């Protein structure tokens, strides 16, 4: 039941992500076309672009957190045994969950602050508080996804990817290692 709900949320988030990216592209094309060919830029393009770009980044955050698709440095984690790798993943996801919760709460407080004095954008006069609350909701959703990762690691529903020494090598290094130098070419020169 929970997995189906998460999959539905992920599909909704991806749909909104594609939709906002498409809107961003259309707005940019209209602005550039109007600015350089007609001499009439689209009013408020920079504000709309800033808002959509912020929402776009935060829409992707819960999806990336659930799939653990963020950039990682695996100097330590690839060399851990299975039980230590499990503990490591639980600790990392719990730390991420706590940090994202703090960021989400700060965004809520910031949204309340923006709402208290009715802060709006300069040109289009769009209220900023709903944007901050949307970003806070998406950040708290990402925090929940990291917490669910902890839970999945704890009950062993989520598997660890352990790599051998061969798998850790960069693909280009593997090609160099597997190709033998042609010594006849060296002797001829």
SULGILIN-V828727 format. One record per backbone hydrogen bond with DSSP energy under -0.5 kcal/mol. CO is the residue of the C=O (numbers start at 1). NH is the residue of the N-H. If there is no record, write none. Layout:
BEGIN
[[CO & NH] [CO & NH]]
END
This chain:
BEGIN
[[1 & 5] [2 & 6] [3 & 7] [4 & 8] [5 & 9] [6 & 10] [7 & 11] [8 & 12] [9 & 13] [10 & 14] [11 & 15] [12 & 16] [13 & 17] [14 & 18] [15 & 19] [16 & 20] [17 & 21] [18 & 22] [19 & 23] [20 & 24] [21 & 25] [22 & 26] [23 & 27] [24 & 28] [25 & 29] [26 & 30] [27 & 31] [28 & 32] [29 & 33] [30 & 34] [31 & 35] [32 & 36] [33 & 37] [33 & 38] [34 & 38] [34 & 39] [34 & 40] [42 & 45] [44 & 48] [45 & 49] [46 & 50] [47 & 51] [48 & 52] [49 & 53] [50 & 54] [51 & 55] [52 & 56] [53 & 57] [54 & 58] [55 & 59] [56 & 60] [57 & 61] [58 & 62] [59 & 63] [60 & 64] [61 & 65] [62 & 66] [63 & 67] [64 & 68] [64 & 69] [72 & 74] [74 & 78] [76 & 79] [77 & 80] [81 & 85] [82 & 86] [83 & 87] [84 & 88] [85 & 89] [86 & 90] [87 & 91] [88 & 92] [89 & 93] [90 & 94] [91 & 95] [92 & 96] [93 & 97] [94 & 98] [95 & 99] [96 & 100] [97 & 101] [98 & 102] [99 & 103] [100 & 104] [101 & 105] [102 & 106] [103 & 107] [104 & 108] [105 & 109] [106 & 110] [107 & 111] [108 & 112] [109 & 113] [110 & 114] [111 & 115] [112 & 116] [113 & 117] [114 & 119] [115 & 118] [119 & 128] [119 & 129] [126 & 121] [128 & 132] [129 & 133] [130 & 134] [131 & 135] [132 & 136] [133 & 137] [134 & 138] [135 & 139] [136 & 140] [137 & 141] [138 & 142] [139 & 143] [140 & 144] [141 & 145] [142 & 146] [143 & 147] [144 & 148] [145 & 149] [146 & 150] [147 & 151] [148 & 152] [149 & 153] [150 & 154] [151 & 155] [152 & 157] [152 & 158] [153 & 156] [160 & 162] [164 & 168] [165 & 169] [166 & 169] [170 & 174] [171 & 175] [172 & 176] [173 & 177] [174 & 178] [175 & 179] [181 & 183] [182 & 185] [182 & 186] [183 & 187] [184 & 188] [185 & 189]]
END
